[in-house]
Amino acid sequence: MPTEHFDNAFGHRLTEERSRLGLAVHELAHLAGITDYMQKRFENGTSAIPIDYLQLLAARSGADVLYIITGGHSR
């Protein structure tokens, strides 16, 4: 059985995107329909980032989701 491991590079890039957008943790959490606690867990790399969260970010915030996932910018 595989051991759970979350790449905190995703969280770091998520934090960078939030900062680029000029949003506080609670503001991005609100846009994505999650709690501040979960947003912090995603940014700290302690929880996996679900696809539905990324879809909401793309639709509601203008976050560069490709960058969050791959480290390569879409623009």
Beta strands, then each sheet from edge to edge (+ up, - down):
end
